[in-house]
Amino acid sequence: MFKISSDPSSILIPLSQVTALVNLSPSSIRRLEIIGDFPPKRKLSARRIGYVQAEVIAWAETRTKA
């Protein structure tokens, strides 16, 4: 039987949810990713990527508050 993990470090979210979570555009996220200042995306299949939710949240929490 398949069991869904409730471990936040194993939850993968699509780019659309990442953009809503961190309030940045997809191009800004990709730019930050290229320079190594954003959690890396994970390849899920040939045409699908995801981001580890816990890593994105941890990254967002390290940003300075305006």
N, CA, C and O atoms as a Tripos MOL2 file, in Angstrom:
@<TRIPOS>MOLECULE
protein
  264   263    66     0     0
PROTEIN
NO_CHARGES

@<TRIPOS>ATOM
      1 N           0.8420   -1.1780    0.0000 N.3       1 MET1
      2 CA          0.0000    0.0000    0.0000 C.3       1 MET1
      3 C           0.8900    1.2450    0.0000 C.2       1 MET1
      4 O           1.9070    1.2880    0.6910 O.2       1 MET1
      5 N           0.5080    2.2320   -0.7610 N.am      2 PHE2
      6 CA          1.2420    3.4860   -0.8780 C.3       2 PHE2
      7 C           0.8870    4.4040    0.2760 C.2       2 PHE2
      8 O          -0.2890    4.6300    0.5630 O.2       2 PHE2
      9 N           1.9070    4.9330    0.9370 N.am      3 LYS3
     10 CA          1.6800    5.8370    2.0590 C.3       3 LYS3
     11 C           2.2510    7.2070    1.7110 C.2       3 LYS3
     12 O           3.4090    7.3140    1.3070 O.2       3 LYS3
     13 N           1.4540    8.2420    1.8650 N.am      4 ILE4
     14 CA          1.9080    9.6020    1.6110 C.3       4 ILE4
     15 C           2.6470   10.0930    2.8470 C.2       4 ILE4
     16 O           2.1440   10.0160    3.9680 O.2       4 ILE4
     17 N           3.8540   10.5990    2.6130 N.am      5 SER5
     18 CA          4.6880   11.0770    3.7120 C.3       5 SER5
     19 C           4.2210   12.4510    4.1680 C.2       5 SER5
     20 O           3.8730   13.3000    3.3470 O.2       5 SER5
     21 N           4.2150   12.6660    5.4640 N.am      6 SER6
     22 CA          3.8850   13.9810    6.0000 C.3       6 SER6
     23 C           5.1550   14.7540    6.3570 C.2       6 SER6
     24 O           5.0920   15.8360    6.9410 O.2       6 SER6
     25 N           6.3050   14.1850    5.9970 N.am      7 ASP7
     26 CA          7.5910   14.8250    6.2420 C.3       7 ASP7
     27 C           7.7470   16.0060    5.2870 C.2       7 ASP7
     28 O           7.8010   15.8030    4.0750 O.2       7 ASP7
     29 N           7.8230   17.2560    5.8090 N.am      8 PRO8
     30 CA          7.9040   18.4270    4.9340 C.3       8 PRO8
     31 C           9.1470   18.4440    4.0520 C.2       8 PRO8
     32 O           9.1510   19.1070    3.0150 O.2       8 PRO8
     33 N          10.1940   17.7330    4.4390 N.am      9 SER9
     34 CA         11.3940   17.7300    3.6180 C.3       9 SER9
     35 C          11.2470   16.8500    2.3840 C.2       9 SER9
     36 O          12.1330   16.8290    1.5300 O.2       9 SER9
     37 N          10.1450   16.1300    2.2820 N.am     10 SER10
     38 CA          9.9310   15.2780    1.1150 C.3      10 SER10
     39 C           8.7800   15.7690    0.2380 C.2      10 SER10
     40 O           8.4460   15.1230   -0.7550 O.2      10 SER10
     41 N           8.1740   16.8920    0.5890 N.am     11 ILE11
     42 CA          7.0780   17.4280   -0.2070 C.3      11 ILE11
     43 C           7.6450   18.2920   -1.3310 C.2      11 ILE11
     44 O           8.3640   19.2580   -1.0770 O.2      11 ILE11
     45 N           7.3200   17.9400   -2.5650 N.am     12 LEU12
     46 CA          7.7700   18.6970   -3.7270 C.3      12 LEU12
     47 C           6.6180   19.5350   -4.2540 C.2      12 LEU12
     48 O           5.4910   19.0540   -4.3760 O.2      12 LEU12
     49 N           6.9130   20.8060   -4.5680 N.am     13 ILE13
     50 CA          5.8780   21.7050   -5.0640 C.3      13 ILE13
     51 C           6.3060   22.2620   -6.4210 C.2      13 ILE13
     52 O           7.4980   22.4270   -6.6780 O.2      13 ILE13
     53 N           5.3370   22.5520   -7.2850 N.am     14 PRO14
     54 CA          5.6600   23.0740   -8.6130 C.3      14 PRO14
     55 C           6.0640   24.5460   -8.5610 C.2      14 PRO14
     56 O           5.8400   25.2310   -7.5640 O.2      14 PRO14
     57 N           6.6560   25.0100   -9.6410 N.am     15 LEU15
     58 CA          7.1180   26.3940   -9.7310 C.3      15 LEU15
     59 C           5.9850   27.3870   -9.4830 C.2      15 LEU15
     60 O           6.2120   28.4380   -8.8850 O.2      15 LEU15
     61 N           4.7790   27.0740   -9.9300 N.am     16 SER16
     62 CA          3.6500   27.9930   -9.7220 C.3      16 SER16
     63 C           3.3890   28.2310   -8.2330 C.2      16 SER16
     64 O           3.0610   29.3480   -7.8330 O.2      16 SER16
     65 N           3.5330   27.1920   -7.4150 N.am     17 GLN17
     66 CA          3.3470   27.3590   -5.9690 C.3      17 GLN17
     67 C           4.5400   28.0680   -5.3320 C.2      17 GLN17
     68 O           4.3850   28.8150   -4.3670 O.2      17 GLN17
     69 N           5.7280   27.8280   -5.8780 N.am     18 VAL18
     70 CA          6.9200   28.4990   -5.3610 C.3      18 VAL18
     71 C           6.7980   30.0060   -5.5890 C.2      18 VAL18
     72 O           7.0860   30.7950   -4.6900 O.2      18 VAL18
     73 N           6.3740   30.4030   -6.7800 N.am     19 THR19
     74 CA          6.2450   31.8320   -7.0780 C.3      19 THR19
     75 C           5.2400   32.4870   -6.1370 C.2      19 THR19
     76 O           5.4610   33.6120   -5.6860 O.2      19 THR19
     77 N           4.1570   31.8110   -5.8390 N.am     20 ALA20
     78 CA          3.1600   32.3610   -4.9190 C.3      20 ALA20
     79 C           3.6980   32.4070   -3.4870 C.2      20 ALA20
     80 O           3.3860   33.3270   -2.7320 O.2      20 ALA20
     81 N           4.4900   31.4320   -3.1270 N.am     21 LEU21
     82 CA          5.0180   31.3400   -1.7680 C.3      21 LEU21
     83 C           6.0500   32.4240   -1.4710 C.2      21 LEU21
     84 O           6.0550   32.9960   -0.3810 O.2      21 LEU21
     85 N           6.9260   32.7090   -2.4400 N.am     22 VAL22
     86 CA          8.0030   33.6810   -2.2020 C.3      22 VAL22
     87 C           7.7480   35.0220   -2.8700 C.2      22 VAL22
     88 O           8.5410   35.9500   -2.7140 O.2      22 VAL22
     89 N           6.6560   35.1360   -3.6090 N.am     23 ASN23
     90 CA          6.2640   36.3840   -4.2660 C.3      23 ASN23
     91 C           7.3270   36.8920   -5.2330 C.2      23 ASN23
     92 O           7.6430   38.0810   -5.2590 O.2      23 ASN23
     93 N           7.8710   35.9760   -6.0240 N.am     24 LEU24
     94 CA          8.8260   36.3090   -7.0720 C.3      24 LEU24
     95 C           8.3540   35.6890   -8.3800 C.2      24 LEU24
     96 O           7.6290   34.6940   -8.3780 O.2      24 LEU24
     97 N           8.7670   36.2800   -9.4910 N.am     25 SER25
     98 CA          8.4060   35.7440  -10.8000 C.3      25 SER25
     99 C           9.2460   34.5050  -11.1030 C.2      25 SER25
    100 O          10.3040   34.3100  -10.5060 O.2      25 SER25
    101 N           8.7790   33.6740  -12.0230 N.am     26 PRO26
    102 CA          9.5720   32.5010  -12.4020 C.3      26 PRO26
    103 C          10.9590   32.8820  -12.9240 C.2      26 PRO26
    104 O          11.9370   32.1900  -12.6390 O.2      26 PRO26
    105 N          11.0530   33.9720  -13.6820 N.am     27 SER27
    106 CA         12.3670   34.3690  -14.2070 C.3      27 SER27
    107 C          13.2960   34.8340  -13.0870 C.2      27 SER27
    108 O          14.5010   34.5890  -13.1490 O.2      27 SER27
    109 N          12.7590   35.4970  -12.0700 N.am     28 SER28
    110 CA         13.5850   35.9130  -10.9300 C.3      28 SER28
    111 C          14.0840   34.6990  -10.1550 C.2      28 SER28
    112 O          15.2350   34.6660   -9.7210 O.2      28 SER28
    113 N          13.2260   33.7120   -9.9820 N.am     29 ILE29
    114 CA         13.6120   32.4850   -9.2890 C.3      29 ILE29
    115 C          14.7050   31.7730  -10.0660 C.2      29 ILE29
    116 O          15.6840   31.3140   -9.4760 O.2      29 ILE29
    117 N          14.5550   31.6740  -11.3720 N.am     30 ARG30
    118 CA         15.5700   31.0070  -12.1960 C.3      30 ARG30
    119 C          16.8960   31.7590  -12.1450 C.2      30 ARG30
    120 O          17.9600   31.1430  -12.0890 O.2      30 ARG30
    121 N          16.8310   33.0830  -12.1660 N.am     31 ARG31
    122 CA         18.0500   33.8940  -12.0760 C.3      31 ARG31
    123 C          18.7770   33.6310  -10.7510 C.2      31 ARG31
    124 O          19.9930   33.4400  -10.7320 O.2      31 ARG31
    125 N          18.0280   33.6230   -9.6560 N.am     32 LEU32
    126 CA         18.6170   33.3480   -8.3430 C.3      32 LEU32
    127 C          19.1870   31.9270   -8.2810 C.2      32 LEU32
    128 O          20.2270   31.6880   -7.6670 O.2      32 LEU32
    129 N          18.4980   31.0090   -8.9170 N.am     33 GLU33
    130 CA         18.9460   29.6180   -8.9450 C.3      33 GLU33
    131 C          20.2760   29.4870   -9.6920 C.2      33 GLU33
    132 O          21.1570   28.7400   -9.2670 O.2      33 GLU33
    133 N          20.4190   30.2090  -10.7980 N.am     34 ILE34
    134 CA         21.6400   30.1580  -11.5980 C.3      34 ILE34
    135 C          22.8420   30.6570  -10.8030 C.2      34 ILE34
    136 O          23.9310   30.0930  -10.9060 O.2      34 ILE34
    137 N          22.6500   31.7080  -10.0120 N.am     35 ILE35
    138 CA         23.7770   32.2390   -9.2350 C.3      35 ILE35
    139 C          23.9500   31.5070   -7.9010 C.2      35 ILE35
    140 O          24.8380   31.8430   -7.1180 O.2      35 ILE35
    141 N          23.1110   30.5170   -7.6460 N.am     36 GLY36
    142 CA         23.2480   29.6980   -6.4440 C.3      36 GLY36
    143 C          22.6170   30.3010   -5.2040 C.2      36 GLY36
    144 O          22.9750   29.9350   -4.0840 O.2      36 GLY36
    145 N          21.6730   31.2280   -5.3930 N.am     37 ASP37
    146 CA         21.0430   31.8890   -4.2470 C.3      37 ASP37
    147 C          19.5850   31.4750   -4.0650 C.2      37 ASP37
    148 O          18.7910   32.2330   -3.5070 O.2      37 ASP37
    149 N          19.2270   30.2750   -4.5340 N.am     38 PHE38
    150 CA         17.8710   29.7580   -4.3650 C.3      38 PHE38
    151 C          17.9670   28.2430   -4.3360 C.2      38 PHE38
    152 O          18.8240   27.6700   -5.0090 O.2      38 PHE38
    153 N          17.1110   27.5860   -3.5770 N.am     39 PRO39
    154 CA         17.1570   26.1130   -3.5360 C.3      39 PRO39
    155 C          17.0180   25.5220   -4.9360 C.2      39 PRO39
    156 O          16.2270   26.0200   -5.7370 O.2      39 PRO39
    157 N          17.7640   24.4830   -5.2370 N.am     40 PRO40
    158 CA         17.7170   23.8920   -6.5820 C.3      40 PRO40
    159 C          16.4130   23.1550   -6.8510 C.2      40 PRO40
    160 O          15.7690   22.6260   -5.9450 O.2      40 PRO40
    161 N          16.0510   23.1410   -8.1170 N.am     41 LYS41
    162 CA         14.8720   22.3640   -8.5210 C.3      41 LYS41
    163 C          15.2660   20.9040   -8.6360 C.2      41 LYS41
    164 O          16.4390   20.5780   -8.8170 O.2      41 LYS41
    165 N          14.2870   20.0370   -8.5300 N.am     42 ARG42
    166 CA         14.5000   18.5900   -8.6530 C.3      42 ARG42
    167 C          13.7650   18.0980   -9.8860 C.2      42 ARG42
    168 O          12.6170   18.4750  -10.1190 O.2      42 ARG42
    169 N          14.4060   17.2750  -10.6620 N.am     43 LYS43
    170 CA         13.7760   16.6990  -11.8540 C.3      43 LYS43
    171 C          12.9180   15.5140  -11.4280 C.2      43 LYS43
    172 O          13.4150   14.5510  -10.8440 O.2      43 LYS43
    173 N          11.6270   15.5970  -11.7260 N.am     44 LEU44
    174 CA         10.6990   14.5340  -11.3440 C.3      44 LEU44
    175 C          10.4700   13.5540  -12.4860 C.2      44 LEU44
    176 O          10.2800   12.3570  -12.2700 O.2      44 LEU44
    177 N          10.4910   14.0830  -13.7010 N.am     45 SER45
    178 CA         10.3570   13.2590  -14.8970 C.3      45 SER45
    179 C          10.9680   14.0460  -16.0490 C.2      45 SER45
    180 O          11.5740   15.0950  -15.8320 O.2      45 SER45
    181 N          10.8150   13.5540  -17.2530 N.am     46 ALA46
    182 CA         11.4080   14.2280  -18.4080 C.3      46 ALA46
    183 C          10.8760   15.6500  -18.5920 C.2      46 ALA46
    184 O          11.5890   16.5190  -19.0940 O.2      46 ALA46
    185 N           9.6220   15.8910  -18.1850 N.am     47 ARG47
    186 CA          9.0180   17.1990  -18.4210 C.3      47 ARG47
    187 C           8.4870   17.8790  -17.1670 C.2      47 ARG47
    188 O           7.7170   18.8360  -17.2530 O.2      47 ARG47
    189 N           8.8940   17.3900  -16.0090 N.am     48 ARG48
    190 CA          8.3330   17.9160  -14.7600 C.3      48 ARG48
    191 C           9.4360   18.1830  -13.7390 C.2      48 ARG48
    192 O          10.3290   17.3580  -13.5450 O.2      48 ARG48
    193 N           9.3630   19.3550  -13.0860 N.am     49 ILE49
    194 CA         10.3050   19.6790  -12.0200 C.3      49 ILE49
    195 C           9.5280   20.0440  -10.7730 C.2      49 ILE49
    196 O           8.3350   20.3380  -10.8370 O.2      49 ILE49
    197 N          10.2070   20.0230   -9.6390 N.am     50 GLY50
    198 CA          9.5930   20.4240   -8.3840 C.3      50 GLY50
    199 C          10.6510   20.9760   -7.4540 C.2      50 GLY50
    200 O          11.8460   20.7740   -7.6670 O.2      50 GLY50
    201 N          10.2150   21.6640   -6.4390 N.am     51 TYR51
    202 CA         11.1060   22.2280   -5.4270 C.3      51 TYR51
    203 C          10.7170   21.6440   -4.0780 C.2      51 TYR51
    204 O           9.5350   21.4290   -3.8090 O.2      51 TYR51
    205 N          11.7000   21.3870   -3.2360 N.am     52 VAL52
    206 CA         11.4260   20.8670   -1.8950 C.3      52 VAL52
    207 C          10.8280   22.0170   -1.0750 C.2      52 VAL52
    208 O          11.4680   23.0480   -0.8730 O.2      52 VAL52
    209 N           9.6120   21.8250   -0.6170 N.am     53 GLN53
    210 CA          8.8760   22.8720    0.0840 C.3      53 GLN53
    211 C           9.6380   23.3980    1.2960 C.2      53 GLN53
    212 O           9.7030   24.6100    1.5020 O.2      53 GLN53
    213 N          10.2060   22.5220    2.0890 N.am     54 ALA54
    214 CA         10.9200   22.9370    3.2950 C.3      54 ALA54
    215 C          12.1240   23.8130    2.9570 C.2      54 ALA54
    216 O          12.4320   24.7520    3.6900 O.2      54 ALA54
    217 N          12.8080   23.5090    1.8460 N.am     55 GLU55
    218 CA         13.9650   24.3100    1.4300 C.3      55 GLU55
    219 C          13.5340   25.7040    0.9930 C.2      55 GLU55
    220 O          14.2000   26.6890    1.3120 O.2      55 GLU55
    221 N          12.4280   25.7930    0.2680 N.am     56 VAL56
    222 CA         11.9220   27.0900   -0.1930 C.3      56 VAL56
    223 C          11.4850   27.9370    0.9980 C.2      56 VAL56
    224 O          11.7740   29.1320    1.0440 O.2      56 VAL56
    225 N          10.8000   27.3390    1.9490 N.am     57 ILE57
    226 CA         10.3580   28.0720    3.1320 C.3      57 ILE57
    227 C          11.5620   28.5380    3.9510 C.2      57 ILE57
    228 O          11.5840   29.6730    4.4260 O.2      57 ILE57
    229 N          12.5580   27.6750    4.1170 N.am     58 ALA58
    230 CA         13.7640   28.0560    4.8580 C.3      58 ALA58
    231 C          14.4770   29.2040    4.1540 C.2      58 ALA58
    232 O          14.9620   30.1260    4.8100 O.2      58 ALA58
    233 N          14.5450   29.1570    2.8240 N.am     59 TRP59
    234 CA         15.1720   30.2380    2.0620 C.3      59 TRP59
    235 C          14.4150   31.5330    2.2890 C.2      59 TRP59
    236 O          15.0290   32.5710    2.5370 O.2      59 TRP59
    237 N          13.0850   31.4920    2.2070 N.am     60 ALA60
    238 CA         12.2570   32.6920    2.3850 C.3      60 ALA60
    239 C          12.4420   33.2900    3.7730 C.2      60 ALA60
    240 O          12.4300   34.5110    3.9300 O.2      60 ALA60
    241 N          12.6090   32.4510    4.7650 N.am     61 GLU61
    242 CA         12.7790   32.9370    6.1390 C.3      61 GLU61
    243 C          14.1220   33.6140    6.3630 C.2      61 GLU61
    244 O          14.2730   34.3830    7.3110 O.2      61 GLU61
    245 N          15.1080   33.3370    5.4970 N.am     62 THR62
    246 CA         16.4190   33.9700    5.6390 C.3      62 THR62
    247 C          16.4750   35.3520    4.9880 C.2      62 THR62
    248 O          17.4200   36.1070    5.2170 O.2      62 THR62
    249 N          15.4800   35.6820    4.1860 N.am     63 ARG63
    250 CA         15.4540   36.9910    3.5180 C.3      63 ARG63
    251 C          15.1800   38.0700    4.5640 C.2      63 ARG63
    252 O          14.4390   37.8460    5.5220 O.2      63 ARG63
    253 N          15.7760   39.2230    4.3730 N.am     64 THR64
    254 CA         15.5480   40.3190    5.3130 C.3      64 THR64
    255 C          14.1450   40.8730    5.1450 C.2      64 THR64
    256 O          13.6010   40.9060    4.0420 O.2      64 THR64
    257 N          13.5880   41.2930    6.2190 N.am     65 LYS65
    258 CA         12.2440   41.8800    6.1930 C.3      65 LYS65
    259 C          12.3740   43.3510    5.8140 C.2      65 LYS65
    260 O          13.2360   44.0570    6.3380 O.2      65 LYS65
    261 N          11.5250   43.8090    4.9100 N.am     66 ALA66
    262 CA         11.5760   45.2130    4.4580 C.3      66 ALA66
    263 C          10.8770   46.1190    5.4410 C.2      66 ALA66
    264 O          10.8180   47.3300    5.2300 O.2      66 ALA66
@<TRIPOS>BOND
     1     1     2 1
     2     2     3 1
     3     3     4 2
     4     3     5 am
     5     5     6 1
     6     6     7 1
     7     7     8 2
     8     7     9 am
     9     9    10 1
    10    10    11 1
    11    11    12 2
    12    11    13 am
    13    13    14 1
    14    14    15 1
    15    15    16 2
    16    15    17 am
    17    17    18 1
    18    18    19 1
    19    19    20 2
    20    19    21 am
    21    21    22 1
    22    22    23 1
    23    23    24 2
    24    23    25 am
    25    25    26 1
    26    26    27 1
    27    27    28 2
    28    27    29 am
    29    29    30 1
    30    30    31 1
    31    31    32 2
    32    31    33 am
    33    33    34 1
    34    34    35 1
    35    35    36 2
    36    35    37 am
    37    37    38 1
    38    38    39 1
    39    39    40 2
    40    39    41 am
    41    41    42 1
    42    42    43 1
    43    43    44 2
    44    43    45 am
    45    45    46 1
    46    46    47 1
    47    47    48 2
    48    47    49 am
    49    49    50 1
    50    50    51 1
    51    51    52 2
    52    51    53 am
    53    53    54 1
    54    54    55 1
    55    55    56 2
    56    55    57 am
    57    57    58 1
    58    58    59 1
    59    59    60 2
    60    59    61 am
    61    61    62 1
    62    62    63 1
    63    63    64 2
    64    63    65 am
    65    65    66 1
    66    66    67 1
    67    67    68 2
    68    67    69 am
    69    69    70 1
    70    70    71 1
    71    71    72 2
    72    71    73 am
    73    73    74 1
    74    74    75 1
    75    75    76 2
    76    75    77 am
    77    77    78 1
    78    78    79 1
    79    79    80 2
    80    79    81 am
    81    81    82 1
    82    82    83 1
    83    83    84 2
    84    83    85 am
    85    85    86 1
    86    86    87 1
    87    87    88 2
    88    87    89 am
    89    89    90 1
    90    90    91 1
    91    91    92 2
    92    91    93 am
    93    93    94 1
    94    94    95 1
    95    95    96 2
    96    95    97 am
    97    97    98 1
    98    98    99 1
    99    99   100 2
   100    99   101 am
   101   101   102 1
   102   102   103 1
   103   103   104 2
   104   103   105 am
   105   105   106 1
   106   106   107 1
   107   107   108 2
   108   107   109 am
   109   109   110 1
   110   110   111 1
   111   111   112 2
   112   111   113 am
   113   113   114 1
   114   114   115 1
   115   115   116 2
   116   115   117 am
   117   117   118 1
   118   118   119 1
   119   119   120 2
   120   119   121 am
   121   121   122 1
   122   122   123 1
   123   123   124 2
   124   123   125 am
   125   125   126 1
   126   126   127 1
   127   127   128 2
   128   127   129 am
   129   129   130 1
   130   130   131 1
   131   131   132 2
   132   131   133 am
   133   133   134 1
   134   134   135 1
   135   135   136 2
   136   135   137 am
   137   137   138 1
   138   138   139 1
   139   139   140 2
   140   139   141 am
   141   141   142 1
   142   142   143 1
   143   143   144 2
   144   143   145 am
   145   145   146 1
   146   146   147 1
   147   147   148 2
   148   147   149 am
   149   149   150 1
   150   150   151 1
   151   151   152 2
   152   151   153 am
   153   153   154 1
   154   154   155 1
   155   155   156 2
   156   155   157 am
   157   157   158 1
   158   158   159 1
   159   159   160 2
   160   159   161 am
   161   161   162 1
   162   162   163 1
   163   163   164 2
   164   163   165 am
   165   165   166 1
   166   166   167 1
   167   167   168 2
   168   167   169 am
   169   169   170 1
   170   170   171 1
   171   171   172 2
   172   171   173 am
   173   173   174 1
   174   174   175 1
   175   175   176 2
   176   175   177 am
   177   177   178 1
   178   178   179 1
   179   179   180 2
   180   179   181 am
   181   181   182 1
   182   182   183 1
   183   183   184 2
   184   183   185 am
   185   185   186 1
   186   186   187 1
   187   187   188 2
   188   187   189 am
   189   189   190 1
   190   190   191 1
   191   191   192 2
   192   191   193 am
   193   193   194 1
   194   194   195 1
   195   195   196 2
   196   195   197 am
   197   197   198 1
   198   198   199 1
   199   199   200 2
   200   199   201 am
   201   201   202 1
   202   202   203 1
   203   203   204 2
   204   203   205 am
   205   205   206 1
   206   206   207 1
   207   207   208 2
   208   207   209 am
   209   209   210 1
   210   210   211 1
   211   211   212 2
   212   211   213 am
   213   213   214 1
   214   214   215 1
   215   215   216 2
   216   215   217 am
   217   217   218 1
   218   218   219 1
   219   219   220 2
   220   219   221 am
   221   221   222 1
   222   222   223 1
   223   223   224 2
   224   223   225 am
   225   225   226 1
   226   226   227 1
   227   227   228 2
   228   227   229 am
   229   229   230 1
   230   230   231 1
   231   231   232 2
   232   231   233 am
   233   233   234 1
   234   234   235 1
   235   235   236 2
   236   235   237 am
   237   237   238 1
   238   238   239 1
   239   239   240 2
   240   239   241 am
   241   241   242 1
   242   242   243 1
   243   243   244 2
   244   243   245 am
   245   245   246 1
   246   246   247 1
   247   247   248 2
   248   247   249 am
   249   249   250 1
   250   250   251 1
   251   251   252 2
   252   251   253 am
   253   253   254 1
   254   254   255 1
   255   255   256 2
   256   255   257 am
   257   257   258 1
   258   258   259 1
   259   259   260 2
   260   259   261 am
   261   261   262 1
   262   262   263 1
   263   263   264 2
@<TRIPOS>SUBSTRUCTURE
     1 MET1         2 RESIDUE 1 A MET
     2 PHE2         6 RESIDUE 1 A PHE
     3 LYS3        10 RESIDUE 1 A LYS
     4 ILE4        14 RESIDUE 1 A ILE
     5 SER5        18 RESIDUE 1 A SER
     6 SER6        22 RESIDUE 1 A SER
     7 ASP7        26 RESIDUE 1 A ASP
     8 PRO8        30 RESIDUE 1 A PRO
     9 SER9        34 RESIDUE 1 A SER
    10 SER10       38 RESIDUE 1 A SER
    11 ILE11       42 RESIDUE 1 A ILE
    12 LEU12       46 RESIDUE 1 A LEU
    13 ILE13       50 RESIDUE 1 A ILE
    14 PRO14       54 RESIDUE 1 A PRO
    15 LEU15       58 RESIDUE 1 A LEU
    16 SER16       62 RESIDUE 1 A SER
    17 GLN17       66 RESIDUE 1 A GLN
    18 VAL18       70 RESIDUE 1 A VAL
    19 THR19       74 RESIDUE 1 A THR
    20 ALA20       78 RESIDUE 1 A ALA
    21 LEU21       82 RESIDUE 1 A LEU
    22 VAL22       86 RESIDUE 1 A VAL
    23 ASN23       90 RESIDUE 1 A ASN
    24 LEU24       94 RESIDUE 1 A LEU
    25 SER25       98 RESIDUE 1 A SER
    26 PRO26      102 RESIDUE 1 A PRO
    27 SER27      106 RESIDUE 1 A SER
    28 SER28      110 RESIDUE 1 A SER
    29 ILE29      114 RESIDUE 1 A ILE
    30 ARG30      118 RESIDUE 1 A ARG
    31 ARG31      122 RESIDUE 1 A ARG
    32 LEU32      126 RESIDUE 1 A LEU
    33 GLU33      130 RESIDUE 1 A GLU
    34 ILE34      134 RESIDUE 1 A ILE
    35 ILE35      138 RESIDUE 1 A ILE
    36 GLY36      142 RESIDUE 1 A GLY
    37 ASP37      146 RESIDUE 1 A ASP
    38 PHE38      150 RESIDUE 1 A PHE
    39 PRO39      154 RESIDUE 1 A PRO
    40 PRO40      158 RESIDUE 1 A PRO
    41 LYS41      162 RESIDUE 1 A LYS
    42 ARG42      166 RESIDUE 1 A ARG
    43 LYS43      170 RESIDUE 1 A LYS
    44 LEU44      174 RESIDUE 1 A LEU
    45 SER45      178 RESIDUE 1 A SER
    46 ALA46      182 RESIDUE 1 A ALA
    47 ARG47      186 RESIDUE 1 A ARG
    48 ARG48      190 RESIDUE 1 A ARG
    49 ILE49      194 RESIDUE 1 A ILE
    50 GLY50      198 RESIDUE 1 A GLY
    51 TYR51      202 RESIDUE 1 A TYR
    52 VAL52      206 RESIDUE 1 A VAL
    53 GLN53      210 RESIDUE 1 A GLN
    54 ALA54      214 RESIDUE 1 A ALA
    55 GLU55      218 RESIDUE 1 A GLU
    56 VAL56      222 RESIDUE 1 A VAL
    57 ILE57      226 RESIDUE 1 A ILE
    58 ALA58      230 RESIDUE 1 A ALA
    59 TRP59      234 RESIDUE 1 A TRP
    60 ALA60      238 RESIDUE 1 A ALA
    61 GLU61      242 RESIDUE 1 A GLU
    62 THR62      246 RESIDUE 1 A THR
    63 ARG63      250 RESIDUE 1 A ARG
    64 THR64      254 RESIDUE 1 A THR
    65 LYS65      258 RESIDUE 1 A LYS
    66 ALA66      262 RESIDUE 1 A ALA
